[in-house]
Amino acid sequence: MSQQLSQIQPPGDDNEDDSQLGGPLSVYKLQEAGLHVNDCKKLADAGLNTVEAVAFTPKKALIAIKGISEQKADKILTEATKIIPMGFQSATEVHARRSELIHITTGSKQLDSLLGGGIETGAITELFGEFRTGKSQLCHTLAVTCQLPTSMGGGEGKCLYIDTEGTFRPVRLLAVAERFGMNGEEVLDNVAYARAYNADHQNQLLTIAGALMSESRFCLLIVDSCTALYRTDFSGRGELSSRQNHLGKFLRTLQRLADEFGVAVVVTNQGPYANEKKPIGGNIMAHASTTRLQLKKARGATRTCKIYDSPCLPELETQFAISAGGINDPEEEA
């Protein structure tokens, strides 16, 4: 199991030191640096459940937490950054760490090959395209395959699923589980589902997600769709700036969770449609996503996936199919 997916030790655990396990450190570890337990609880209530989350947070965000003064915020950041390395490191170290990254299988060998092994953990992968291009079907398949052993292309972890459009269907998870010979009841138990009803609620769910990740082992966070509620909650050019700021904060929190817990983050997006050149979300969305995948309709149940943007993958494309058992290769559907 990759060290990025190690479970946090609960407060008060007398077992081996967290830092030797390589996983995220509980925010309560700051007690050892002289921080009062009540202050640790305030940080946790604000969604900062790990020392990593605290170290990654700007000072002004800490001061905004009720009961945290500027002086106390300085102390908290000083102690957090003593524990969490925040400076330079050699490219050799970075390369060694990245070589240990887990990739989660999509269910299609061709698609996995295109993605260099599957969906990358510790990064944000965006799926965009018109309706009926397979975005939600791919999300349902990943919610199951992430639970597979690493030897089978899984992440040996649970899945968090935020649904903004009401398209989540547990029966699809059961079909995918049957295909991979998994226990359907256990698969459903390992998926934490939440329906988001507005953009603010969608953001609040990430705070809850962070708390869940600090308590149990998760390897995948899905948001389907990331932008749908923003299109309805913010209307017209007059609210464009507010929308983009809100979306930017949401995406930044997603990236923090990916960095903090090493989970794979998969978000879906809409467009581009006939009269549009780019998907929804503009530059905010474009810069936040590590890898952007464009899905298009093809013949029958076949779909096309193209690498639209990636820091390391070439701009190639391949085909996959939507089957009764989730995402698969086209030839296996023939």
N, C-alpha and C positions, 0 to 999 in steps of 0.2 A: 504493500500500500504506500502510495506517495506520501511524503511528509506533509504536503499541503492539505491533506484530508484528515489529518490527525484530530482527534476529539479533544476539546478543551477539558482540563481537569476542573471539577466544580470547586467553589470556594470551600476552604477548609480541608481539602484533600491532602492527606499526609504522604501520598505516594511519590513516585519519582518526580523530580522537578520538571515543570512544563518545558523549560527551555531545552532540556535534553531530549524531549520527545519530538521537538521540531514543529509542533502544532501551534495554533494561536494561543496566546496567554490570557487567562481570565483577568478582567479588569481589577478583580479583588487582589491580584498579586501586588498592586500598588500599595497595599497596606504594609508590605515589607519595607517600602520606601518612606513610611511615615504618614501616608494618607489615611484619614479616618474612614472607617467602614461606611459611615453615612454618606461621605463624599463619593465613595465608590458606587454606592447604590444610586446616587443622583446621576452619575455618568451612565450607569446601566439603564436607568429609566429613560435616559435621553437617547438610547439606542447605541451607546458606546460600550459594548459588552466585552471588548478585549483591549489589551494594552496597545495592540496594533491600531485599533480604531481611534484610540485617544491620540496616539502619536501622529496619525494621519490628519487629525482635525485641526483647522485653523484656530488660533487663539480667540478670535472674536466669537466663534461658534461655542467655545467653552464658556466664555463670559455670559453668553445668552442663556445658559442653563441656570435656573433659579438656585441660588445658594452658592454659586461659584463666583468669587470675586476675581479681579484682575490679578491680584497677588497670588491667589490660590491657583489660578489658571497657569501662571508662570511656573509655579512649583510642580504642578501636574505634568506639564509638557516637559520640563527639565528631567523629571524622573522617568517619564515614559520613553523619552529619546535616549536615555542611558541604557534602557533595556532593549529597545528596538533599533537596530542599525539604520541610520538615515543618511549616511554619507556615501562616498564613492566606494566601489569595489571593482575588482579586475574583471575584464570580459571573460576570462577563463572561468571565474566563479559563476558568472551569469550563465555561461554556456553549459556548465555542469548541472546547474539547477534546472535549466530548461530541458535538458536531456532526460530529466526524470518526470517531466510533465505527463499526466495521463490524458489520453484522448478517448472520448466516448463514441462508440459506434452509432451510426445513423440507421443501421439495419441494411444498408446497401453497400456492397463492397466497392462499387464504382464511385459512389459518393464519398466513401471513406478515403479512397485513394486520392481523389481530387483535393480533399481537405488535409492530406498528410497524415491520415490515421483516424480521423473523426473530428468531433467537436472538441476544441482545445479547452482545458481547464485553466482557471485563473485569467480568463479573458472574456470579452463580450462578443458574441457572434450575432449578427443581425440577419434575419431572413425577411426579404421584402419581395413584393410582387402583387399582382392583381388577385381578386378572389378566385378560389378554386385552383390555386397553383401548388398546394400541398404544404403550406406553412404550418397550419394547426395539426395536420397529420404527422408531420415531422416532429413537432413538439410532443405529441402523444407517444410516438415511438421512443423518443429520447427519455421520456419520463419512466419508461420501463427498462430500456437498455442500460441506463446509468446504474441500475441496481445489480447488473451482472458482475461476475468476478472480473478482475483486470485481465485475466488470461483469455476471456471471451470478448474483450473490448469494452467492458463496463468500468464503473468507477467505485463499485462496492459501497455506494452511499444512497441516501434518500434524495427525493426531489421536492422542491418547493414550486408550486404552480400558481401564478397570479393570472386570473382570467378576467379580462375587461369587456369581453363581448358575449359571454355566455355560451361559448362553443366547446367547453370542456365536457367530454363524455367518458365516464369510467368504463363503459362497455368496450371502448376502443382499447383501453389499457389491458383489459382482460383478454382481448383477441391477440394482442401483441405478446402478452405473457404466455399464452397457450403456444404460440409459435416457437418461443424460446424455451419451452418446457419448464416454466416457472410457476410457482403457486400463486394463483390469481388473488386470493385473499391477502397474502403477504405483500404482494405488489401494491395493492390499493392502500394497505396500511402504511406503506413507505412513501406515499405521496401526500404531502401537506397542501391542501387546496384552499384558495381564498378567492372570492369574487370581489373585484374592485368596482365601486359604483361612481366614483368621480376622481378627478386628478389628485385632490388632497388625500383621499382615502388610499389611492394607489401608492402615494408616497409614504403614508403611515404604515402600510403593510410591510414596507422594507425594514422599518424599525422592529416590527414583530419578527420578520424573517431573520434579522441579525440575532435576536434573542434565541430563536429556535436553533440556529446554526451553532450557537455557543453551548447548547445543551446536548446536541446529537450530531451524528455524522451525516452531512449532506454533501453532495458533489454536483448538484445541478439546480439552478434557479431559472425558471421560465416565466416570461411576461408576454402574454398573448392577448391583446396587442399592446405594444408600448405607447402608441400614439393615438389610439382611437378616442379615448376620453378627452384628450387635449383638443381634438377637433370640435368637440361639442361644448366643452366647458369654456373655451376661449374662442370668441368669434370676431371676425373683422380685423382690419389692420390696426385698429386702436388698441387691441389687446395682444398684438403679435409679440411685442417686447416682453410682456408679462408671461405669455405662453412659453416663449423660448427660455426665459430665466427659470421658470418652474421646471420645464423639461430638462434643462441643463443640470439642475440640482438633483433631479431624480436619477439621471444617467450617471452623475458623479457618485451618488450613493451606491449604484449598482457596481461601478468600478471598484469602489472601496470594499464592498463585500467580496468581490472576486479576488482582490489583493489580500484581503484579511483572512479569508477562509480557503482560498485556492479553488473555489467552485467554478464550474463552467456557467456562464450566464448567456442564455439564449433569449433574444427578444424578436418579436415579429413587428413588421411595419407595413404600411399600405402604400400602393402605387409603385412606379408611376403609371398613370392611366393615359388614355389616348391623347389628351391635350396637355400632358405634363411631361417634363424631361427628367425629373428627379423624384425619388420617393419623398414621403412626408417627413417633416422634421428639420429640413435645411441643413446648414453647416453644423449645427449643434449635434444633430444625430450622426452626421457623417464622421465627425472627429471623435465622438465618444465610442463608436464601434471599432473593435480591433479588426474583425473580419466581416465584410458585408457580402452576403450571398443573394443574388437575384434569381428568383424562381419564375419560370414561365410555363405555360401550358404547351403540351405537345399532343401527339395522337393518342386517343383513348385515355388509359390510366397513366400514360407516360408523361413525365415532367422533365424540364431542363433546369439544371442549376449551373450558374456561372459565377466565378469569383469576380465580384465587382470591385472589391478593394481589399487588400491584405498587405501587411508589412513583410510577409515572407513567401506567400503563395503566388504562383504565376496566374495571369488572367486567362484561365482555361475554363472549359465547361464540360459537363457530362450529363447523362440522363439517368433518371431513377423512376421507379413505378410505385404507385399507391395500391397496395394489396390489402386483402382482408386481414392479414397479419401485420399491417403497418408498412413502413417504407421498405422497399426491396429493389432488386435489380430488374431491369426490363426483361432480360432473357428468361428469368425465372418465372415471369408472368406469362410467357409465351406458351 
